[in-house]
Structure formats: structure tokens, C-alpha cells
Amino acid sequence: MPAATRGYDGGKKVPGRKGRVVTDCLDLLLAVAVTAANVGDRAAAVPLLERVRAAHRSLCLIWADGGYTGVLVDWAREELHRTLEIVKRSDDRR
């Protein structure tokens, strides 16, 4: 792997790469993307969601964690015609 694919995640304070996966509700793998650690979640999600839409036409609802909030939700609705629902973590968990 070329050094250009490595980055530094300032939030987690770690160098390297980040992997993002899309699974179905049975945890079967639908798509994977590996980027440099400095690539943000929303930026990496755009090409990943485009690939998922092309490969899995019947997919209409996508759940994501809080790292994918903001304009990505609107983009998914307008450009992909898919619902991107942000699932907030519960503060009740220990």
C-alpha cells in the first residue's frame, strides 16, 4: 500500500487507515471502503453510498451513526433517493 493512503486522525490521535463498512440487518457485508485516517466520515460516505446504491437497488433505508449527520442526510435523499437515518447512541448505556 502506498504511503499516500495513510493519514492521521486528529480526533482519535492515531495514524493509518480507516475502514468503513455497510452491512444489512443480518450483518452480511454489502460494501467496504478503506481510506486514509484523515478522510472524514461524511466525505468517505459519498462514494461508498453510491456504490451501495448501484449494487443493491432495493435498499431504501440506511442507518448510520452520529458521524454521518449534516448535509449527507439531505444529499442521500436528493441524489440517491434513499433515506439516511442517524441513530443516536443512548447515554443510558454503561
C-alpha atoms as an extended CHARMM CRD file, in Angstrom:
* protein
*
        94  EXT
         1         1  MET       CA              0.0000000000        0.0000000000        0.0000000000  PROA      1               0.0000000000
         2         2  PRO       CA              1.4160000000        3.4170000000       -0.8810000000  PROA      2               0.0000000000
         3         3  ALA       CA              2.2170000000        5.8780000000        1.8980000000  PROA      3               0.0000000000
         4         4  ALA       CA             -0.3280000000        8.3060000000        0.4100000000  PROA      4               0.0000000000
         5         5  THR       CA             -3.1180000000        6.0490000000        1.6650000000  PROA      5               0.0000000000
         6         6  ARG       CA             -2.0610000000        6.7040000000        5.2410000000  PROA      6               0.0000000000
         7         7  GLY       CA             -3.1910000000        9.7020000000        7.2400000000  PROA      7               0.0000000000
         8         8  TYR       CA             -3.5510000000       10.9910000000       10.7780000000  PROA      8               0.0000000000
         9         9  ASP       CA             -6.8940000000       11.0510000000       12.5830000000  PROA      9               0.0000000000
        10        10  GLY       CA             -6.6840000000       14.1090000000       14.8350000000  PROA      10              0.0000000000
        11        11  GLY       CA             -9.8100000000       13.1380000000       16.7740000000  PROA      11              0.0000000000
        12        12  LYS       CA             -8.6060000000        9.6840000000       17.7680000000  PROA      12              0.0000000000
        13        13  LYS       CA             -4.9290000000       10.6850000000       17.6540000000  PROA      13              0.0000000000
        14        14  VAL       CA             -3.8820000000        7.6960000000       15.5450000000  PROA      14              0.0000000000
        15        15  PRO       CA             -2.0860000000        7.3680000000       12.2000000000  PROA      15              0.0000000000
        16        16  GLY       CA             -3.0240000000        4.9120000000        9.4810000000  PROA      16              0.0000000000
        17        17  ARG       CA             -6.1760000000        3.9970000000        7.6200000000  PROA      17              0.0000000000
        18        18  LYS       CA             -9.8800000000        3.8470000000        8.4580000000  PROA      18              0.0000000000
        19        19  GLY       CA            -12.2840000000        1.2300000000        7.2160000000  PROA      19              0.0000000000
        20        20  ARG       CA            -15.9810000000        1.7960000000        6.7060000000  PROA      20              0.0000000000
        21        21  VAL       CA            -18.4530000000       -0.9830000000        6.0910000000  PROA      21              0.0000000000
        22        22  VAL       CA            -22.0650000000       -1.2480000000        5.0150000000  PROA      22              0.0000000000
        23        23  THR       CA            -23.9330000000       -4.3230000000        6.2070000000  PROA      23              0.0000000000
        24        24  ASP       CA            -27.5190000000       -5.4430000000        6.0100000000  PROA      24              0.0000000000
        25        25  CYS       CA            -29.6520000000       -6.1050000000        9.0800000000  PROA      25              0.0000000000
        26        26  LEU       CA            -28.2940000000       -9.6740000000        9.2500000000  PROA      26              0.0000000000
        27        27  ASP       CA            -24.7240000000       -8.2710000000        9.3630000000  PROA      27              0.0000000000
        28        28  LEU       CA            -23.9310000000       -9.5470000000        5.8730000000  PROA      28              0.0000000000
        29        29  LEU       CA            -21.3260000000       -7.3820000000        4.1700000000  PROA      29              0.0000000000
        30        30  LEU       CA            -22.6070000000       -5.1680000000        1.3390000000  PROA      30              0.0000000000
        31        31  ALA       CA            -19.6530000000       -2.8060000000        0.7600000000  PROA      31              0.0000000000
        32        32  VAL       CA            -16.2830000000       -1.7980000000        2.2250000000  PROA      32              0.0000000000
        33        33  ALA       CA            -14.1740000000        1.3450000000        1.8440000000  PROA      33              0.0000000000
        34        34  VAL       CA            -10.6780000000        1.9070000000        3.2350000000  PROA      34              0.0000000000
        35        35  THR       CA             -9.3480000000        5.4640000000        3.2940000000  PROA      35              0.0000000000
        36        36  ALA       CA             -6.5400000000        7.4080000000        4.8980000000  PROA      36              0.0000000000
        37        37  ALA       CA             -7.3120000000        8.1630000000        8.5390000000  PROA      37              0.0000000000
        38        38  ASN       CA             -7.5680000000       11.8960000000        7.8680000000  PROA      38              0.0000000000
        39        39  VAL       CA            -10.5340000000       11.4690000000        5.4750000000  PROA      39              0.0000000000
        40        40  GLY       CA            -13.7410000000       12.4140000000        7.2750000000  PROA      40              0.0000000000
        41        41  ASP       CA            -16.6810000000       10.0700000000        7.6300000000  PROA      41              0.0000000000
        42        42  ARG       CA            -19.0240000000       12.1900000000        5.5160000000  PROA      42              0.0000000000
        43        43  ALA       CA            -16.5010000000       12.5600000000        2.6830000000  PROA      43              0.0000000000
        44        44  ALA       CA            -15.8230000000        8.8200000000        2.6090000000  PROA      44              0.0000000000
        45        45  ALA       CA            -19.5340000000        8.0070000000        2.7350000000  PROA      45              0.0000000000
        46        46  VAL       CA            -20.4090000000        9.6450000000       -0.5820000000  PROA      46              0.0000000000
        47        47  PRO       CA            -18.6080000000        7.2000000000       -2.9350000000  PROA      47              0.0000000000
        48        48  LEU       CA            -19.4170000000        4.2960000000       -0.6170000000  PROA      48              0.0000000000
        49        49  LEU       CA            -23.1500000000        5.0400000000       -0.6710000000  PROA      49              0.0000000000
        50        50  GLU       CA            -23.0620000000        5.4860000000       -4.4450000000  PROA      50              0.0000000000
        51        51  ARG       CA            -21.5130000000        2.0060000000       -4.8010000000  PROA      51              0.0000000000
        52        52  VAL       CA            -24.0800000000        0.5150000000       -2.4280000000  PROA      52              0.0000000000
        53        53  ARG       CA            -26.9490000000        2.0450000000       -4.3790000000  PROA      53              0.0000000000
        54        54  ALA       CA            -25.6070000000        0.7170000000       -7.6770000000  PROA      54              0.0000000000
        55        55  ALA       CA            -25.0950000000       -2.7980000000       -6.3200000000  PROA      55              0.0000000000
        56        56  HSD       CA            -28.2000000000       -3.0440000000       -4.1280000000  PROA      56              0.0000000000
        57        57  ARG       CA            -31.0790000000       -1.2750000000       -5.8540000000  PROA      57              0.0000000000
        58        58  SER       CA            -33.7250000000       -2.4890000000       -3.3670000000  PROA      58              0.0000000000
        59        59  LEU       CA            -32.0010000000       -0.8240000000       -0.4050000000  PROA      59              0.0000000000
        60        60  CYS       CA            -34.0760000000        2.1910000000        0.6480000000  PROA      60              0.0000000000
        61        61  LEU       CA            -33.2490000000        2.8360000000        4.3410000000  PROA      61              0.0000000000
        62        62  ILE       CA            -29.7110000000        3.2320000000        5.6470000000  PROA      62              0.0000000000
        63        63  TRP       CA            -28.8940000000        3.5590000000        9.3350000000  PROA      63              0.0000000000
        64        64  ALA       CA            -25.7040000000        5.3910000000       10.3070000000  PROA      64              0.0000000000
        65        65  ASP       CA            -24.0730000000        6.6370000000       13.4840000000  PROA      65              0.0000000000
        66        66  GLY       CA            -23.6820000000       10.2720000000       14.5320000000  PROA      66              0.0000000000
        67        67  GLY       CA            -20.5170000000       10.7700000000       12.4620000000  PROA      67              0.0000000000
        68        68  TYR       CA            -22.6440000000       10.9730000000        9.3240000000  PROA      68              0.0000000000
        69        69  THR       CA            -25.0020000000       13.8090000000       10.3290000000  PROA      69              0.0000000000
        70        70  GLY       CA            -25.4230000000       17.0590000000        8.4240000000  PROA      70              0.0000000000
        71        71  VAL       CA            -25.6730000000       17.6060000000        4.7000000000  PROA      71              0.0000000000
        72        72  LEU       CA            -25.0300000000       13.9250000000        3.9580000000  PROA      72              0.0000000000
        73        73  VAL       CA            -28.5940000000       13.1220000000        5.0510000000  PROA      73              0.0000000000
        74        74  ASP       CA            -30.0160000000       15.6480000000        2.5780000000  PROA      74              0.0000000000
        75        75  TRP       CA            -27.5950000000       14.5260000000       -0.1470000000  PROA      75              0.0000000000
        76        76  ALA       CA            -28.6800000000       10.8850000000        0.2280000000  PROA      76              0.0000000000
        77        77  ARG       CA            -32.3330000000       11.8680000000       -0.0270000000  PROA      77              0.0000000000
        78        78  GLU       CA            -31.9180000000       14.2060000000       -3.0160000000  PROA      78              0.0000000000
        79        79  GLU       CA            -29.1910000000       12.4800000000       -5.0460000000  PROA      79              0.0000000000
        80        80  LEU       CA            -29.5970000000        8.8110000000       -4.1720000000  PROA      80              0.0000000000
        81        81  HSD       CA            -33.3170000000        8.8400000000       -3.3640000000  PROA      81              0.0000000000
        82        82  ARG       CA            -32.5340000000        6.8920000000       -0.1840000000  PROA      82              0.0000000000
        83        83  THR       CA            -33.3250000000        7.6030000000        3.4740000000  PROA      83              0.0000000000
        84        84  LEU       CA            -30.2370000000        8.0090000000        5.6370000000  PROA      84              0.0000000000
        85        85  GLU       CA            -31.3780000000        7.8010000000        9.2460000000  PROA      85              0.0000000000
        86        86  ILE       CA            -28.9550000000        8.7950000000       12.0000000000  PROA      86              0.0000000000
        87        87  VAL       CA            -29.1830000000        6.5040000000       15.0140000000  PROA      87              0.0000000000
        88        88  LYS       CA            -28.0670000000        8.3140000000       18.1660000000  PROA      88              0.0000000000
        89        89  ARG       CA            -26.3140000000        6.3540000000       20.8600000000  PROA      89              0.0000000000
        90        90  SER       CA            -28.0680000000        6.0640000000       24.1800000000  PROA      90              0.0000000000
        91        91  ASP       CA            -26.4240000000        7.8170000000       27.1320000000  PROA      91              0.0000000000
        92        92  ASP       CA            -28.0400000000        5.1970000000       29.4030000000  PROA      92              0.0000000000
        93        93  ARG       CA            -25.5160000000        2.5000000000       28.3920000000  PROA      93              0.0000000000
        94        94  ARG       CA            -22.5490000000        1.8750000000       30.6380000000  PROA      94              0.0000000000
